[in-house]
Amino acid sequence: MVTILLNVIIATIIGLIEAPALIRKKQVLESWVFFSLLFIGTLLSILLRLRVKLPNPLDLITYFYKPVSEIVFGILK
């Protein structure tokens, strides 16, 4: 529980450090992207700490490329 709180505190500090510069430069799109990625990263870190089973992106890549690799290996035989 302490690590989750520490994670949120660190993400908040990062946001507070970066936000004024982005707002001062009127970089609205960059602000949205930055805070979205910061939120996603913080959320994933909390979920990992809670030992929630997260899907592996490699499984999705394998699912799409397996039929293609079977065709290619079939041609090369």
BELJO-V60656 format. One record per residue. N is the residue number from 1. RES is the residue in one letter. PSI is psi in whole degrees, -180 to 180 (NA if undefined). D_LAST is the distance of its C-alpha to the last C-alpha in Angstrom with 1 decimal. Layout:
n: [N	N]
res: [RES	RES]
psi: [PSI	PSI]
d_last: [D_LAST	D_LAST]
This chain:
n: [1	2	3	4	5	6	7	8	9	10	11	12	13	14	15	16	17	18	19	20	21	22	23	24	25	26	27	28	29	30	31	32	33	34	35	36	37	38	39	40	41	42	43	44	45	46	47	48	49	50	51	52	53	54	55	56	57	58	59	60	61	62	63	64	65	66	67	68	69	70	71	72	73	74	75	76	77]
res: [M	V	T	I	L	L	N	V	I	I	A	T	I	I	G	L	I	E	A	P	A	L	I	R	K	K	Q	V	L	E	S	W	V	F	F	S	L	L	F	I	G	T	L	L	S	I	L	L	R	L	R	V	K	L	P	N	P	L	D	L	I	T	Y	F	Y	K	P	V	S	E	I	V	F	G	I	L	K]
psi: [-35	-39	-33	-45	-41	-40	-45	-40	-44	-42	-39	-43	-43	-44	-41	-30	-42	-29	-47	-40	-41	-40	-40	-38	1	43	80	-49	-43	-35	-45	-45	-46	-51	-30	-46	-37	-42	-46	-44	-42	-43	-46	-39	-41	-43	-39	-39	-33	2	39	134	115	143	146	125	-26	-30	-40	-42	-43	-40	-41	-35	-12	-48	-38	-43	-35	-40	-46	-45	-31	-38	-39	-15	NA]
d_last: [54.8	56.2	52.8	52.3	55.7	55.0	51.8	53.7	56.5	54.2	52.5	55.9	57.1	54.1	54.8	58.5	57.8	55.4	57.0	60.2	58.4	56.1	59.1	61.2	58.7	58.3	54.6	54.2	50.5	49.7	52.0	50.2	46.8	48.2	49.9	47.0	44.7	47.4	47.9	44.2	44.0	47.1	46.1	42.8	44.6	47.1	44.6	42.8	46.2	46.9	43.6	42.3	38.6	37.0	33.6	30.9	29.6	26.2	25.8	26.3	23.7	21.2	22.2	21.5	18.3	16.4	15.6	14.5	12.2	10.6	10.2	8.8	6.2	5.5	5.6	3.8	0.0]
